[in-house]
Amino acid sequence: MEINSAPPLDQRGNVLHSLDNQDGSYSHSREHFQMAQRKSWREWINDLKLFIWNPEKKEVLGRDGKSWAQILIFYFALYAFLTGMFALCIYGLLLTISPYVPTYRDRVFPPGVTIRPLETGFHYTFNSSETDTWAPYTEALHTFLEAYDDNKQRATNVECTPGRYFIQEGEEYEERKACQFRRSMLKNCSGIEDPSFGFSTGKPCILLKMNRIVGFKAGYGTPITVSCGLHRGNESQLGTVHFYPENYFDLMYYPYYGKLTHVNYTSPLVAMHFTELTPHQDITIQCKINGRDIINDHKTDRFLGRVIFTMNIG
């Protein structure tokens, strides 16, 4: 029984010859068939134009006006619904969060510390006889201490009882009073009597402050003290360090109630006056706070409870 198979045809209906002879005619016929199927660049461009705008069917990108209207209405409704759901979720979230007090405070670290001035980072290099080398430091200190001006403090803040927390009851949205911290309390490091803060005599002042934590009661009834020492090297290079107003943060400046209610609050400062630094040497100093639940020896966080900086006086 014989089975006849129809010979292969190209797009124009022509018979493609010799499928299995050994003289290469099959390869030639296959290439001819593939070339017949290829479109020219002109045909591709015409097809693209027709896809973008089909004047016969009045279609744009394969859709007529009705189809485009339907799909636009669908996506508008979809994204309007998603936007409404998102807004509703945010609204519900905001109802559970107080703008005055952080909701989650159980994992808040003990306070870190920082210093002023910070114009050149934590490396202070200057020559006491060359004003240009230390002027940026003193300008930064004067700017920073503007908020501590005695007249401003007396006008906006109240005098408090030292050694006691300044507890203020009331609703969380009620404005709280703040205790005075006057610039003059920094004495030799106030910049009032000596506008150079000791930089002009090679006896610089550095200001230390703790980061603010809402509701934090510093020291749990005992003031947090400040101490400074040489981070590495000979202790004789550091000499005596004087602290103003004292070497601790008074309890009356705590707790802090947040910036929305404690609007006039100014963080208490401890001024460190270095009067016996050895000149012409890099002296690396570590100042830290000490007290109950204070961490000042963390291996990776150098600002948690301590600060390290370098002095070089020319």
N, C-alpha and C positions, 0 to 999 in steps of 0.2 A: 504494500500500500504506500503510495507516494504522497508526501505532504509538500505542497507548494507554499513557500513563504513569499510575501510581497516584498519587492526590493525597496530599500529605503529611499525616501524622497526628500528633497530640500524644500524650503519655504515656497518656491515657485512651482513645485510639483515635478521637478526634473528628477530622473532616476540617478541615484549615486551608484557607480559601477564598481566591480571587482572588490568584494569584501575580504577575500582570503588568499588572493594570489600573492606570490612572493616577490613581485617586481616593485612593491611600494605604492601601487595604485590606490590601495585602501587608505593609507595615510594621507595621500593627496586629496582623496575625496572627502575625508573627515575634516581636513583643514578648510576645504572649500565650503563645507557645510557650516562650520563655526564662523567663518568670515561672513557668510550670508546672514547669520543671526546677529552680528554686531551692528550697533547703531552708530551713525555718524554723530559728530559733535553738534551739527545743526539739528539733527533729530532730537538729541537730548535737550537742547535749549528750547526747542519748540514744545516738547513734552512738559518742561518745567514751566514755561509761560502758560501753557494750557492748565496746569495744575494750580498755579497762582490765580489765574482768572480765566474761567471758561465762559465765553460770551454766549454760547449756545444754551447751556444749562443755567447761566447766570450764577455760577458758583465761585466762591473764593476759598482757596485751599481745600477744595473738595466738599464744601458745605454751602448750601444756599442760605438766604437770609433767615428763613424760619429756623433752620437747624442751628445757626449761630445764635439766634435769640434764645432758643431753648437751653443751649449749653451755657450761655452767659448767665441766664437766670438761675440755672442749677448751681453754678459755682458761686454766684453772689449769695444765694441762700445758704450754701454750705459754709462759706467763710464767715458769714454773718452769725451763723449758729455757733461756730467754733470760737469766734471773738466774744460772743455773749457768754459762753461757758467759761472761757478764760477769765473774763472780767468778774463773773460770779464767784469763781474760785479765789481770785485775789481779794475780792471784797470780804468773803468769808474768812480768809486768812487774816486780814487786817483787823477784823472784829476781835480776834483772839490775841492780838499783839498790842501791848501798851507802847505808845510813843515816848513814854517817860521813863520806864524801867525795863531793862532787858529781860526777856522771858526766861531764857535759860542761862543761869549763872553758876551752875554746879561744877562746871569744868573750867572756870576762869582761873588763870594762873595768879600767883602772888604778883604784886606790882613790879614792873621794871623801872629802871631809872635812866635818866639822860642828863646831859650837862649843857651849859651855855657858857661861852659862845660856841657855835658849830660852823663857823665860816669856812674852815679848812679841814673839816672832819675832826678826827681825834688826835691830830698831831699839831702841836703848837710850837712853831719855830719863829723866834723874833730876836731882835737886838734892842735892848732897852734904850740905847742911845740913838736909834734910828726910828723916828716916829712912824714912817711909812710901813714898817714891818709889823707894828702892833695896832695901828689905828683901826683897821677893819674889825679887830676883836672888840675894842672899846665902843665903836659905833654900834655894833650888834648888841652889846650889853645894854647900852643906853636905850636902844629901841625896844629891847625885850622888857626892860624895867618901867616903861611908860605906864603900863597897866597897874603898877605898884606905887605910883605917885601918891605921896601922903595925902594930898588934898582930895584926890579921886577916891582913895580908900575911905576917908572920913565921910565923904559925901554919899557913897553908895553902900558901904558895908558897916557892920556893927562891931563894937568891942565885945569880946567873949571872955569867958573865964578860963584861964590856962589850966591844962591838966585834966580837962573833962571833955567828953564828946559833946558836940553841939547837936543834940537830938531835937528834931522838929517834927511834931505830929501833924496830921492833916491828910487830906486827899492827895493822891499822887500828882494831880495836876496843879496844886496850889504852889505859888512861888515861894521859894525858900530864901532866907537871909544868909549872908555869907560873912564870915569873920574877917576882920581887917588884917591884912599883911602889908604893912607899910614899908616902903623902900628904905627908910631910915633905920629900920630894924637890922639891916645888913651891916651897919656900922662902917668899918673901914673898906668894906666891899660894896657899899651902896652907890658909889660913883658921885656922891654929893660933895664930899670934902676933897676927894681925889678923883677927878674925872677920868683918869687913866686906869683906874682899878688896879693900881700897883704895877702895871706893865712897864711904865716909864722908869721904875726903879728896880726892875728884875724880880719883883715880888708879886706875881700875878694872882688875881682872884678868879676862881671858877665857881659857877653856880650849879648846884645839884637839885633836881626835882624828881619826884616820883610820878609815874603815870597815874592817871585818874581811873578809879574803878568805882562804879556806882554801888553804893551801899557798903563799901569796904570800911571796916573799923580798924584803923591802923594799930597794930600792936596788941589788940584785944585787951585794952586797959593799961598797957605799958607802952610808953613812947618808943617809936622806932629810932634807933641811934644810927649815926653815920661815922664810919671810920675810914681812914686812908692809910695806905702803906705802899711800899715799893713792890711792884709786880715781880720784878727780878732785878738783881744787882745788890749793891751795898746800901743798907738803910741810911747810912750817913749822907748819901747824896740827896735824900729827901728832906731831912731836918724836921723842924717843928711845923705842924699844920694847925692854923687857927680856924675855928668854926664860928659863923655868925648866922642868926642870933644865938643859937646853941648848936650842939652837935646832935640834935634830934629833931624830929617833926612832932610838933605839939598836937595833942589829941583834939584840941578844940577845932581844928580844921577838918575834922571827919565826923560823920560820914559825908560823902559827896552824893548829891541827889540827882545829878544829870544836868546837861546843859540847857534843857528846856525849862526847868524850874529853878536851878541854881544859876541864874543868869549872870550874876556879878561875881561868881566864885573865881578866886585867883589861887592857884596852887601854891602852897607854902614852899619856901626855898631854904636851902642850907648853903651858905657861902663858905668856900674853902680857900683860905688865904695861905699861899705857899711862900714863906718868907726866907727860907734857908736852902733854896735849891742850888745845887752845884752847877755852875755855868759851863757852857761849851761841851755838854754831854747830853745824849739822849737818855732821859730818865722816864721809865715806864711806870706809871702810877695806877694803882687800883683803888677805887673808892667804892664802898659797899654799904648797904643798909643791913641792920641787924635787928632781929626781933622774932617774936613767936610766929611760926608758920612762914617765915621769910626764907626764900631760897636764894642763895648768893654764890653757889658753887656748881651751877649747872655746867656740864661739860661742853655743850654745843651752843647755848644761848648766853652770850657774853654781856647782855644787857638785863638779864633777869636778876634783879637784886644787886647788880654791880655795874660798874663802868670802868673801862680801861683806856687810858690815854697817855700820850707821850709829850714831854716838855723838853725843849732845847733852847736855852737862853744864851744869846751871843754876848 
